[in-house]
Amino acid sequence: MIGQELGKMVQDDSAMRTDGYKMTELGPLPEEWQVVRLGEVVALIRNGLTYRQYRIPPGIPVSRIETISEGRINPAKVGYLRDISLQSIESYRLIKGDILFSHINSEPHLGKTAIYTGEPQYLVHGMNLLLIRPRPESLDYQFLNYLFNVYREKGVFIGLAARAVGQASINQGKLRQLPIPLPPLPEQRAIAHVLRTVQQAKEAGERVAAALKQLKKSLMQHLFTYGPVPVGAQCFAPLLQETEIGALPAHWQVVRLGEIFEIQQGKSLSPRSRTGPRMRPFLRTANVLWGRIDVTKVDKMHFDEPEERRLSLRHGDILVCEGGEIGRTAMWEDQLPLCLYQNHLHRLRSLREDVFPLFYMYWMQAAWTLLALYGGLGNKTTIPNLSQSRLAAFPIPLPPLPEQREIARILRTVDQRIEAEEASVRALETLFKTLLHELMTAKRRLPRELIARFSEPQTLTRE
């Protein structure tokens, strides 16, 4: 019964394969693949020690539910056991390739897994997680972990679970009877290798993006203190002055925002504006991100002709959120041919030729998120309290126009690198999900030459 239900979840929706494929309880699979019960190909499925755990050292590290909450074993989220015998430590100590499985949890987290790769060096198997130890001669531990990812995504574990108030649980008996596809071992290893390679590339991209974001913060701190002077060359920077908004180059001015920008609030959304002959796209606070405007989902409302003239956005307009995450700021760069905005957004439009809007978009980002200016209003709140008069009174720097342009150019270059890395990460995430499903269900087969590279025996040792 479990196998039939599982087959409906993971089998290909396209026409049935016949060439080199056979019908199984999990749907069509290659002739050389088997369908087995999980209990047949694992050496161990068991609960962990129920000793009292401590949050901080001293003690022997022990796994907790939180230890695998991110899909990996996080050494910072282990517990500690004290007064435990050496025999218990040895009996319950994890070895490389062991999989920890969340079998008691809320439904969204049920079936989460993580592989023990040897870090921390000593880790004891604790309560509320099952330990699953594959037989290395039959089942590759990484292949099994990826297969668990597919089953969890398809809702298989929720289907196996018994429910109680606030949580669900899977007993060992049902888990042992879980039918799984079993390719030949070299193909299992090859599949795991391909998936791991894509996953590692994605993680590397995430690390690069995170490093670039940290670089941007450092550059903002530097550029808005010393001006466009290379990092490390502060000795060549102009003299500084102390101002109400911190240290600035002595030749920069400090003015009020309302002196150099026209500030205009948008139109209130009402039931009457939901219909009319002049329905126009408009931006909400949700469309305005830090440094970027998202137009993938834009609503419409009616604007009469005077409203449209007054509230139509122009290239270089800066939008500042009045409510929600107050101060979130981005610049309009003609993402749509025509667009207006609602009343929870303030539009800043330059009044002077010596103002470069992109510089001030970055200044507003830094002021809210990094420099803690303007009374700390950048904290999240549900109360719209950034009025036009308060915004107009904010002190802001006014560097010479060439310096504004250069600072904006530097920060835009970093932003473009961040956007490129994040786009690459999204593409790799999509590729990973596609390959995960297609390789595990044999919709896609790997080249024989690649599989042959993984035909040599592989062993895991306790370290």
N, C-alpha and C positions, 0 to 999 in steps of 0.2 A: 504493500500500500504506500509506504514512504517513497519507494523507488518510482512508482507511477506518478505520484504528485511532483516529485523532484524532476522527473523527465519532462513534464509539462512546463516547468519553470526554466530549464536551461537548454532545451533542445532548440535547434534551428527552426525559425518560422518559415523558411523557404521550402521549396519542393524537396521531397525525400531523396537522399543520396542513395545510389545503388553501386556505383563503381568503387570497389575497394572498401565499402562500408557495410555494416550489418546493423540490424535493428536491435536495440537493447532497451532495458527498462528506463534508461536515461535518454533515449532517443537514438538516432543514427550515430554510430561511432566507427572508427577504422577497424578493420578486421583484426589487427594485431593488438588492439586495446582490449582490456578486460573491464568488467564491472565487478567490484568486490565490496564487501562490508568493511567499514573502517576498522573494526575490531580484528579483522584478519591480517592487517598489514601494519599494526602498531604493536610495539612490545609492552606498552604501558599506558593506561588511562587511569588517573587516580586523583583524589582530593589531596590537599596539602595539610601541613601541620596546623593544629588548632591552638598552639601555644599563645600566650598573651604577647602582643606586639607593642613595642615602644616606638614613638615617633622619631626619636633622636638617638645617636650613639651614646654609650657603647653598646656593643652587641653584634650578633651575626646578621647581615642583611637578609631580609625575608621579603618575598613578593606580596604585594597587596593588589586590590582591584585597580587602584590609581597607577600602579607601576606600568600597566600596559595601556593606559587610556589614550595614548597617542599612536597606537599601533606599533610601538617598539618598547623595549624595556628601558625605562628611564631610571638610572641609578639614583637620581635626586628624589624619587618618589617611592623608595622602599621603606619598609619598617625594620625594626631590629628586635632580635630575640636574645634574651639573657637566661642564664641558668639552663642551658640546653646541653644535652650530652653529646659527646663526639659521635656516638653511634647514630643518634637522630640526625645530626648534621650530615653525616656520610650517606644515610639512607635517603634523605630528602634534598640533597644538594643537586642543583641542576647541572646538566652537561650540555655542551654545545650541540645545537640542533633540537633541543627540547622546545616544544611549543606550549605556551601558556594560553589557556582558552577561558574566556569569561562566560561561565555557564549560569551564573546567578547575577542578574542585573536588570535595569529597566530595558524595555524592548529596543530602544534605539541603540543601546550599547551591547546587547546580547550577541555573543559570538565574536566579539573582538578578540584578536589574537596578537601575539608577539613571539618572536624567536629569540631564544637565549643564545647569544653569540660569544659569551665569555666575559662580559662586562656587567656588573662588577665581578671580580675574580671568584668570589664566593657568594652564591645566592641560593638561599633555601626556599623551597616551594611552600608558600603559605596558603591560608584558608581562602575560600571563595573564588579560587581559580583552579581549573583542571590542568593537570600536566599531561600532555600527549607526546609520547616518544615513539616516532616511526621506526620500523625495522629498516635499517639502512640497505639491506640486500633487496628490499622490495619497493620502498617508498622514499622518495627524496623529501626531506623536511621542508625545503623552500617551495617545492611544487605543492605540497599539502597546504602550506600556509596561504599561498595564492589561491588555491582551490577554496579554502575557507572564506577568503575575501569574496569570491564569486557567490558562494552559497549565502553569505550574509547579505550581500547586495540584493539577491533574489528573494530574500525573506524566508529562506529554508529553515533557519534556526528558530525564527519566531513560530513557524509552523510546527516545530517539534516541541515547543515549550509548554509547560504548565504555568498557569498564571495565578498570582496572588496580588494583594494590594500593593501597588507601586513597583512590582518587579515580576520578572518571569524567570523560569529555571528549566534547564535541560538535564535529565538524569543520564547517568553513564550508559545505562542499557540502551536507550534510544540512540545515543551517539555511536555506540559500538555497532549498531545495526544500520547506520547511515550508509547508503550505497554511494560509492565514488568511482569515477572513471580511473583506470590504471593503465596509462601508456607504458611501453617498455621503459626501463630505468634510464637509458641514455636520452630518450625523448623527454622524459620528465625533467632531467637536468638541463637539457637544451631550452625547454620552455621556461624554466625558472631563470636561466641565464639571460634570456632575451628580456623578460619582464624586469629583472633586477637591473639590467643595463639601462633601460628606459627610466626606471625609477631613480637610479643614481644620477642620471643626467638631469632629471627634474629637480632633485634635491640640490645638486650643484648650482643650478640656475637660481633656486630660491636663496641659497647662501650668497651668491653674487648680488642679487637684488637687495638683500638685507644689508650687505656691506655698502652698496651704493647709496641706500637711504641714510645710513649712518654718515657716509661721506658728505651727503647733502646737508645734513644737520651741522656738521663741523664747518662746512664752507659758509653756510648762512651765518653762523656765529662769527666767523672770521670776516666775511665780506661786509657785514653790517656793523662791524666795529672799526676795521681798518680801511675799508674801501677795496677796490680791485687791485690789491697788492698780493703777489704770490705768497702762498702759505710758507712760513719759515723765513720770510723776508720782512718781518715786522720792523726791523731796525731801519728799513728804508721807507716805512710808512710815514705819512704826514703826521704832524702833531695832533694829539687827541684833545677833545674837550669833554667835560662832564656835562651831561644834559639830563632833562627829566626822563628821557628814554634810554639812558645809559651812555657809555662812552661812544663818541662819534669822531670822525676826522674834523679838525678844527675849521676847515673851510666849508663844511656842510651846514646848511641852515636847518632849523627846526620850525615847522609851520603846523597849522591846524589842518586836518584833512579837508574840512569844508572850504578852506581857502583855495585849494587847487582842484577839487572835484565837485561837480554837481551831484547831489545825492537825491535819488528818486526812488520811492517805494512803489511796489507793483499793485496790481488790482486784487481785491478780495474775491475769492471764489464763493458764489452763492447759487442757490437753485435756479434763480432767474438767468444766470450767466451760462447755464448748462445747455441752453438752446438759443438759437438766433441765426440770422443770415450771415453773420460775420464770425464764424468759428475759426479761431486761430490757435496754433500751438503755443504753449506757454511752459515756462520752467517752474518747478517746485523746488523746495529745499533739497529734496531727495535727488534732484538732478545735479546739484552743485556739490562736487567732491573737493578734497584738498588739491587745488591746482588743476582740476580737470572737470569738464562738464560732460555728463553722460546723457546722450539723447537717444538711447536705445528704447526708452519708453517715455513718450511725451504726451501729455493730455492736451485737450483743447477746451476753450471756452469762448464766449462771445465778447468781442471788443468793438465798441462803436468807433467811428472814424477818428474823433479826437483822441480817444484812449490809444488807438493803434499808433497814431503819430507820436504820442507822448511816451509810450512804453515799448516801442519796437527797439530791439537790441541792435547795436552797431559794433563793428569790429573794434576791439580794445576796451569795451565796457567791462568793468569789474563787478562781479556779483558777490555780495556778502550775506550770509545767512543770519537772519534776525533771531530765529528760534531753533530748536533742536540742538545740534552741535554748534553753538553760537560762534560766529566769526569764520566759519568755513568759507573759503574764498577761492574763486576761479575766474578766468577771463574768457569772455565770449570772443570766438574766432571764426564766426560765420559757419558754425556747424550745420545750420539750417538756413535756407534762403530767407525765411521770415520767422521770427520767434519773439514772444513777449514773456512776461514773468508775473508771478503772483506777489501778494503783499508781504509775505514773510521773507522776501528778498529785497535788499537794498542794491540799487544800481549806482555805481560810481562812474562818472564820465568826466574825463579830463577837461579842465577849463583853460589850460595854458599849454603853450607849445614846448615848454621846457620840462614837460612831464611825460615819462615813458611808462605806459600802463603796466607792462609786464614786470617792471621793477617793483611796482607797488603791489602787484599780486603776490610776489615773493615776500615783500616786506610784511604784508598782512599775515601770510602763513607763519613767518618767523615770529611776529609779534604775538600771535595767539598761541602757538604750539611750543615755541622754543624760548622766547624771551620773557614770557609770563607778564606781558604788559596789559594795560587796559583793565585792570581790576580782576584779572583771572576769569573773565566772562567766557573763556573758551571751554569751560567745563560743560558737560552735557546737562541740559535742563529742559523741561517741557514748557517753561514759561518764556514767551517771547518778550525780552526786556532790553533788546538793543535798539533803542529809539534812534530816529534820524538825528535828533539834536545831540545825543551822546556820541554818535558816530562822528558827526561833524566836528566835535570838540577834541577828538583824539589827536595828540601830537605825533607827527610823523617827520622823518628826515627828508630833506630836499637836497640831494647831491647835484653837482653839475650834470647836465644831460649825458655827455659821453660816459661818465662813470655809471649812471643808471643803466645805460645800454650794455656796458661791459659786464656788470654784475648780473643783469638779466640773462645775457648770453651764456655766461658760465653755468648758471643754475639751470637754464633750459637744456644745455648739453647733457648735464647729469640726469635730468628728468627723461630725456630721450633715451638714454642708456637704460634707465630703470624700466621705462615702458617696453623697450625691446626685450629685456630679460623677462619681464612678466608675461609678455606675449609668447615667448618661447616656452616658459613654464606651463602656460595654459595649453599650448599645442602638445607638449609632451604629456600632460595629464590626460588630454583627450586620446592621444595615441595609446597610452598605458591602459586606459579603460577599454578601448576597442580590442587591443591585443589580449588583455586579460580574459575577456569573454570569448573571443574567437579561438584562441589557442586552447583554452580549457574545454571547449565544446567541439574541438576539431573542425570548426568552420575553416580555420586556416592551419595549414601544415608547414612545418619548418623544413628547409632543404635537408636532404639526407647527409650531405657533406657536413653540415653543422652538427647534426645529431651524432654523427660518427666521432666527432671530437670529444664527446662525453661518454664514450663507451668504456673508458678505463675505470676500474674500481676506485671509489672514493671512501675514505674512512674519517670518522670523527673521534677525537680523543678527549677525555676529560683533562682539563687544565686548571 
